[in-house]
Amino acid sequence: MGTNDRLRSGARSIVSIAQSAPCYLGMLYCAGIVHWVWFFLFAQLQGLDWRLTAGYQAVLRDALTRFRIPYVSTFLYYTDRYLGTPETPLSPQFLLTPWLSPWVFNVLNICLLYTAAFAGLLLLRRRYRLSRAPFALLFLLFNFNGYLVSRVGVGHTMWYGYFFLPFFYLFLLELFDRPDDRRLVVLLTGVLAAIELQGSFHLYVWCVMYLMLTALFAWRLFRPLAIVTIWASLLCAFRFVPTAVTFTGAILECKQGYPTLGSLLDSLIALATPAWVSPDSETGWWELDCFVGAIGLGLVGWFAVVYPHNAPSKWYSDRWALILAAACMAVFAMDGMYQPIFNLSIPFLDSQRVPTRFIVMPLTVCITLAAIQMQRFLDSEETRPVARWMLALALILVAAGLYRHSAGWTVREVELRAWENWRRPVERIAVLDPDMTNPGMRTYVHAVWASSVFSLALAAHWFYRLLRTRARQTSSAGN
C-alpha cells in the first residue's frame, strides 16, 4: 500500500471514529465544559447580581464552617432571614463552599449542573431516537440560548434550576403516553423539588403554571399533574413555609413585560450587549434576552409549529396542549397581560414581578419539540440529501451565532460594563443567633423546624414510592 493510500485510509478511519455516537456525544459534552470554563475566565464575581450570589454563598460558607444553622445573617437582601428567602440555594454541592475559592466553586457548580442537563438531553435523545442533527439543535439551543447565558453573565445563579428542565419535559412528554404511570408522577415531583433546591423559586412557579395550563388543554392529564403540583409543594414545604412567615404582607410591584412583539423578536435575534436597555423600557437587556439567532428561530418555529401541520402525526396531535400552554405563557410575558393575575394576590403568583421571565417556558418547550419533529422530518422518505446538507450548514451557523452572543456576555465582560456602584466587593458576612425574644422571630424559627421535619419525612416517603414503582415496573416487564 502506497503512502497516499495509507493517508486516505487513516483519514477515513478518523472520520468514522468522529462520526461514532460515543465520540460525537463526547465532543459535544466537552465543548460545553470548555464554554462554561471560558465564560468565567478572569472574572472577579463582583458585578451586578454576582454580589448577591456571593452574599448567599458567604452565608453558607460561614454556617458550614462554624456548624450553625443560618437562620439570620448580616447579609441583607429583602430580609436578613436566610432560610426565609426562597431563592437561596440549599442543594448538596454547596457543602463544598468552605473548601473551595468562590471562583473555583462557581465554575465547578455550573459544570456539575450542565452535566446534569446533558444527561437529561441524552435521555431525550434515547427516548426519541434523535440522530446527530436533531440532537445538535437541542444541545446548542438548550444549553447556550441567550436566556440562560445572559443570566449567568449577570449572576442570576438562582436560575440554575433551568438545568433540570430536560428531565421536566421528558417526564411530561411521557405522561401523554402513560397518564396512569405513577412512576412518572413521582419522578416529575422530584424534578420540581430539585429545581427549588437550587434556589430557583421563580422557575419552580413557572413550571407549576405550565403544568396547570397543560392540564387545562389536555384534561386527561389533570389528575396526574394536580398530584405532581400538590406533592411537590408539600415536598418543598421547608422552603415555602418559612417564606410565607417571612414575607406575609409584603407588597411588590409588577413590572412591564415585552412592550411589543418587535421587542420580543429583537430579544430572539439581536446580538445585544450587557449595556443595552430595551428601547421601550428601563429594563436591563438580560431581563429580555432569549437569543437563538434568526436561523435558530426559523428552525424552531418551523419544526415545532409549522411542520406538524404539513406532516400531521398522532404523536404530535396529542401534544398540541404543550404548544397552547406555551402560547399562554408567552402572552403573560407581554406588556400588561400578567397584571390582572398579579393583582389577584394569589400566594407565590403575586411574587412574579418581571413577566418577561416567563418566556423561558415557551422557548425551551419549543426547542425540545423542534428537535423531536426534526428527527421525524429526517426519517421521512421524502427528505432529500440536499435538505440534510442545508440543515447541517444551518446548525453550523446557529453555533457561530451562539458563540458570538456568549462572547458578549461572559462574566468578565459584564463586570467591565457594569455600573460603578455594582462593582463593590462583598463585605464580611456572618451568621447570627436569632433573637428568640422577638415573637416574629420565634414563629420563623419554629416554622423552619416544623416544615423541615415534615419535608424530610415526605422525602423519605417519596423515595420509597420511587423504589416501589420501579420494582413494579421491573416485575411487570419480567412477566
VEXLUM-264365 format. One record per residue (C-alpha): residue in three letters; z, x, y. Coordinates in steps of 0.5 Angstrom, whole numbers, padded with zeros to 4 digits, always signed. Layout:
<tormars>
ALAZXY;...
</tormars>
This chain:
<tormars>
MET+0000+0000+0000;GLY-0002+0003+0007;THR+0002+0004+0013;ASN-0001-0003+0016;ASP+0000-0007+0010;ARG+0008-0005+0010;LEU+0009-0006+0017;ARG+0006-0013+0016;SER+0010-0014+0010;GLY+0016-0012+0014;ALA+0014-0017+0020;ARG+0013-0023+0015;SER+0020-0021+0012;ILE+0024-0021+0018;VAL+0020-0028+0021;SER+0022-0031+0014;ILE+0029-0029+0015;ALA+0030-0031+0022;GLN+0027-0038+0020;SER+0032-0039+0015;ALA+0037-0044+0016;PRO+0044-0040+0016;CYS+0040-0034+0020;TYR+0038-0039+0025;LEU+0044-0043+0026;GLY+0048-0036+0026;MET+0044-0034+0032;LEU+0045-0041+0036;TYR+0052-0040+0035;CYS+0052-0033+0037;ALA+0048-0035+0043;GLY+0053-0040+0045;ILE+0059-0035+0045;VAL+0055-0030+0049;HIS+0054-0035+0054;TRP+0061-0037+0055;VAL+0064-0030+0055;TRP+0059-0028+0060;PHE+0061-0035+0064;PHE+0068-0032+0065;LEU+0066-0024+0067;PHE+0069-0021+0073;ALA+0073-0028+0074;GLN+0080-0028+0077;LEU+0081-0035+0076;GLN+0084-0037+0083;GLY+0078-0041+0085;LEU+0078-0049+0086;ASP+0082-0052+0080;TRP+0083-0046+0076;ARG+0089-0045+0081;LEU+0091-0052+0078;THR+0090-0049+0071;ALA+0093-0043+0072;GLY+0099-0047+0074;TYR+0099-0051+0068;GLN+0099-0045+0063;ALA+0104-0042+0067;VAL+0109-0047+0066;LEU+0107-0047+0058;ARG+0108-0039+0058;ASP+0115-0040+0061;ALA+0117-0045+0057;LEU+0115-0042+0051;THR+0118-0035+0053;ARG+0125-0038+0054;PHE+0124-0043+0049;ARG+0125-0049+0054;ILE+0122-0056+0054;PRO+0118-0056+0060;TYR+0121-0063+0063;VAL+0121-0060+0070;SER+0118-0054+0073;THR+0117-0051+0080;PHE+0109-0053+0080;LEU+0108-0059+0084;TYR+0101-0063+0083;TYR+0102-0070+0083;THR+0109-0069+0080;ASP+0114-0064+0078;ARG+0115-0067+0071;TYR+0110-0063+0067;LEU+0111-0068+0061;GLY+0109-0074+0065;THR+0102-0072+0067;PRO+0097-0074+0062;GLU+0092-0068+0064;THR+0097-0063+0062;PRO+0095-0059+0056;LEU+0099-0059+0049;SER+0095-0057+0044;PRO+0097-0052+0039;GLN+0092-0046+0042;PHE+0097-0046+0048;LEU+0102-0043+0043;LEU+0098-0036+0045;THR+0099-0036+0052;PRO+0106-0032+0052;TRP+0102-0026+0049;LEU+0095-0026+0052;SER+0093-0025+0059;PRO+0090-0031+0063;TRP+0083-0029+0063;VAL+0083-0027+0055;PHE+0087-0034+0053;ASN+0082-0038+0057;VAL+0076-0034+0054;LEU+0079-0035+0047;ASN+0080-0042+0049;ILE+0073-0044+0050;CYS+0070-0040+0045;LEU+0075-0044+0040;LEU+0073-0051+0043;TYR+0066-0049+0043;THR+0066-0047+0035;ALA+0070-0054+0034;ALA+0064-0057+0038;PHE+0059-0053+0034;ALA+0062-0055+0027;GLY+0061-0063+0030;LEU+0054-0062+0031;LEU+0053-0058+0024;LEU+0056-0065+0021;LEU+0051-0069+0025;ARG+0045-0064+0023;ARG+0047-0065+0016;ARG+0048-0073+0016;TYR+0041-0074+0020;ARG+0038-0068+0017;LEU+0036-0065+0023;SER+0030-0060+0023;ARG+0030-0054+0028;ALA+0027-0057+0034;PRO+0032-0063+0034;PHE+0038-0059+0033;ALA+0036-0054+0038;LEU+0035-0060+0043;LEU+0042-0063+0041;PHE+0045-0056+0041;LEU+0042-0054+0048;LEU+0043-0060+0052;PHE+0050-0062+0049;ASN+0053-0055+0050;PHE+0050-0053+0056;ASN+0049-0059+0061;GLY+0051-0059+0068;TYR+0056-0064+0067;LEU+0060-0059+0062;VAL+0058-0052+0065;SER+0060-0054+0073;ARG+0066-0057+0071;VAL+0068-0051+0067;GLY+0066-0047+0073;VAL+0071-0050+0078;GLY+0077-0050+0073;HIS+0077-0057+0070;THR+0080-0055+0064;MET+0083-0062+0063;TRP+0075-0064+0061;TYR+0076-0059+0055;GLY+0076-0065+0050;TYR+0069-0066+0051;PHE+0068-0061+0045;PHE+0070-0066+0041;LEU+0065-0071+0042;PRO+0060-0069+0037;PHE+0066-0072+0032;PHE+0067-0078+0036;TYR+0059-0080+0036;LEU+0059-0078+0028;PHE+0064-0083+0026;LEU+0062-0088+0031;LEU+0055-0088+0028;GLU+0057-0088+0021;LEU+0061-0094+0023;PHE+0055-0098+0024;ASP+0053-0097+0016;ARG+0060-0098+0014;PRO+0064-0102+0018;ASP+0070-0103+0013;ASP+0071-0096+0011;ARG+0078-0095+0013;ARG+0077-0087+0013;LEU+0072-0087+0019;VAL+0077-0091+0023;VAL+0083-0086+0021;LEU+0078-0080+0023;LEU+0076-0084+0030;THR+0083-0085+0031;GLY+0084-0077+0030;VAL+0079-0075+0035;LEU+0081-0079+0040;ALA+0088-0076+0039;ALA+0085-0069+0039;ILE+0082-0071+0046;GLU+0088-0073+0049;LEU+0092-0066+0046;GLN+0087-0062+0051;GLY+0090-0066+0057;SER+0083-0070+0057;PHE+0086-0076+0059;HIS+0081-0079+0063;LEU+0076-0077+0058;TYR+0080-0081+0053;VAL+0080-0087+0057;TRP+0072-0087+0058;CYS+0072-0086+0050;VAL+0076-0092+0049;MET+0072-0096+0055;TYR+0066-0094+0051;LEU+0068-0097+0044;MET+0070-0103+0047;LEU+0063-0104+0051;THR+0060-0102+0044;ALA+0064-0108+0040;LEU+0062-0113+0046;PHE+0055-0111+0044;ALA+0056-0110+0036;TRP+0061-0116+0035;ARG+0062-0114+0027;LEU+0065-0107+0030;PHE+0070-0111+0034;ARG+0076-0111+0029;PRO+0075-0103+0027;LEU+0074-0101+0034;ALA+0080-0105+0036;ILE+0084-0102+0031;VAL+0082-0095+0033;THR+0084-0096+0040;ILE+0091-0099+0038;TRP+0092-0094+0033;ALA+0090-0088+0038;SER+0094-0091+0044;LEU+0100-0091+0039;LEU+0099-0084+0037;CYS+0099-0082+0044;ALA+0105-0085+0046;PHE+0108-0079+0047;ARG+0103-0077+0053;PHE+0103-0085+0055;VAL+0110-0087+0056;PRO+0112-0081+0060;THR+0106-0082+0064;ALA+0108-0089+0065;VAL+0115-0088+0067;THR+0113-0082+0072;PHE+0107-0086+0076;THR+0110-0093+0076;GLY+0108-0096+0083;ALA+0103-0090+0084;ILE+0097-0092+0089;LEU+0090-0089+0088;GLU+0084-0090+0092;CYS+0078-0091+0088;LYS+0072-0086+0091;GLN+0065-0088+0091;GLY+0060-0087+0085;TYR+0053-0084+0086;PRO+0051-0087+0092;THR+0043-0088+0090;LEU+0039-0088+0084;GLY+0036-0082+0087;SER+0042-0078+0088;LEU+0043-0080+0080;LEU+0036-0077+0079;ASP+0038-0071+0083;SER+0044-0069+0079;LEU+0040-0069+0073;ILE+0034-0065+0075;ALA+0037-0061+0081;LEU+0039-0054+0081;ALA+0044-0054+0086;THR+0050-0049+0087;PRO+0057-0050+0088;ALA+0057-0050+0095;TRP+0052-0057+0095;VAL+0055-0063+0097;SER+0052-0070+0096;PRO+0048-0072+0102;ASP+0051-0079+0102;SER+0058-0077+0101;GLU+0063-0071+0102;THR+0064-0071+0094;GLY+0063-0064+0091;TRP+0057-0063+0087;TRP+0061-0061+0081;GLU+0063-0069+0081;LEU+0056-0071+0081;ASP+0052-0065+0077;CYS+0050-0067+0070;PHE+0044-0063+0070;VAL+0039-0063+0064;GLY+0033-0061+0068;ALA+0026-0065+0069;ILE+0024-0063+0062;GLY+0030-0065+0058;LEU+0031-0071+0062;GLY+0024-0073+0060;LEU+0025-0071+0052;VAL+0032-0075+0052;GLY+0029-0081+0056;TRP+0023-0081+0051;PHE+0026-0081+0045;ALA+0033-0084+0046;VAL+0030-0090+0050;VAL+0022-0091+0050;TYR+0020-0088+0043;PRO+0024-0093+0039;HIS+0020-0099+0042;ASN+0014-0095+0040;ALA+0016-0094+0033;PRO+0022-0099+0031;SER+0026-0098+0025;LYS+0032-0102+0022;TRP+0037-0096+0023;TYR+0036-0096+0031;SER+0036-0103+0032;ASP+0043-0104+0029;ARG+0045-0099+0034;TRP+0042-0101+0041;ALA+0049-0103+0042;LEU+0050-0096+0044;ILE+0045-0096+0049;LEU+0047-0102+0052;ALA+0054-0100+0052;ALA+0052-0093+0055;ALA+0048-0097+0061;CYS+0054-0101+0063;MET+0058-0094+0064;ALA+0052-0092+0068;VAL+0053-0098+0072;PHE+0060-0097+0073;ALA+0058-0090+0076;MET+0054-0092+0081;ASP+0057-0093+0088;GLY+0062-0099+0089;MET+0060-0102+0082;TYR+0067-0100+0079;GLN+0071-0102+0085;PRO+0073-0109+0082;ILE+0075-0107+0076;PHE+0079-0101+0079;ASN+0082-0107+0084;LEU+0085-0111+0078;SER+0090-0105+0077;ILE+0090-0105+0069;PRO+0094-0099+0067;PHE+0090-0093+0066;LEU+0084-0096+0068;ASP+0086-0096+0075;SER+0087-0088+0075;GLN+0080-0087+0074;ARG+0079-0086+0082;VAL+0072-0082+0081;PRO+0067-0087+0078;THR+0061-0081+0078;ARG+0065-0078+0072;PHE+0063-0084+0067;ILE+0056-0081+0067;VAL+0059-0077+0061;MET+0058-0082+0056;PRO+0051-0085+0057;LEU+0049-0077+0058;THR+0052-0075+0051;VAL+0050-0081+0047;CYS+0043-0081+0049;ILE+0043-0073+0048;THR+0045-0075+0041;LEU+0041-0081+0039;ALA+0035-0077+0042;ALA+0036-0071+0037;ILE+0036-0076+0031;GLN+0030-0080+0034;MET+0026-0073+0035;GLN+0027-0072+0028;ARG+0024-0079+0026;PHE+0018-0077+0030;LEU+0017-0071+0027;ASP+0018-0074+0020;SER+0012-0079+0022;GLU+0006-0078+0018;GLU+0002-0079+0025;THR+0005-0073+0028;ARG+0000-0067+0029;PRO+0001-0060+0029;VAL+0000-0059+0037;ALA+0005-0064+0038;ARG+0010-0060+0035;TRP+0008-0054+0039;MET+0009-0057+0045;LEU+0016-0059+0043;ALA+0017-0052+0042;LEU+0015-0050+0048;ALA+0019-0056+0052;LEU+0025-0053+0048;ILE+0024-0046+0051;LEU+0023-0049+0058;VAL+0029-0053+0057;ALA+0033-0047+0055;ALA+0031-0043+0061;GLY+0033-0048+0066;LEU+0040-0049+0063;TYR+0041-0041+0064;ARG+0039-0042+0071;HIS+0044-0047+0072;SER+0049-0043+0068;ALA+0048-0037+0073;GLY+0049-0041+0079;TRP+0056-0044+0076;THR+0059-0038+0073;VAL+0067-0038+0074;ARG+0066-0032+0079;GLU+0060-0035+0083;VAL+0064-0041+0084;GLU+0070-0036+0086;LEU+0065-0033+0091;ARG+0063-0039+0094;ALA+0070-0043+0094;TRP+0073-0044+0101;GLU+0078-0039+0103;ASN+0084-0043+0102;TRP+0082-0045+0095;ARG+0083-0037+0093;ARG+0090-0036+0093;PRO+0094-0033+0087;VAL+0098-0038+0084;GLU+0106-0037+0086;ARG+0111-0035+0081;ILE+0112-0042+0077;ALA+0119-0043+0072;VAL+0121-0049+0068;LEU+0127-0052+0071;ASP+0133-0056+0068;PRO+0132-0064+0069;ASP+0137-0067+0074;MET+0141-0072+0069;THR+0145-0075+0075;ASN+0139-0078+0077;PRO+0137-0085+0074;GLY+0130-0084+0074;MET+0130-0077+0071;ARG+0134-0079+0065;THR+0129-0085+0064;TYR+0124-0080+0064;VAL+0127-0075+0059;HIS+0129-0081+0054;ALA+0122-0083+0055;VAL+0120-0076+0053;TRP+0124-0076+0047;ALA+0123-0083+0044;SER+0116-0083+0045;SER+0115-0076+0042;VAL+0119-0078+0035;PHE+0115-0085+0035;SER+0108-0081+0035;LEU+0111-0075+0030;ALA+0113-0081+0025;LEU+0106-0084+0027;ALA+0102-0078+0026;ALA+0105-0077+0019;HIS+0103-0084+0017;TRP+0096-0082+0020;PHE+0096-0076+0016;TYR+0098-0080+0010;ARG+0093-0085+0011;LEU+0087-0080+0012;LEU+0089-0077+0005;ARG+0090-0083+0001;THR+0083-0086+0004;ARG+0080-0079+0002;ALA+0083-0080-0005;ARG+0080-0087-0006;GLN+0073-0085-0003;THR+0073-0079-0009;SER+0075-0084-0014;SER+0070-0089-0013;ALA+0065-0083-0012;GLY+0067-0081-0019;ASN+0067-0088-0022;
</tormars>
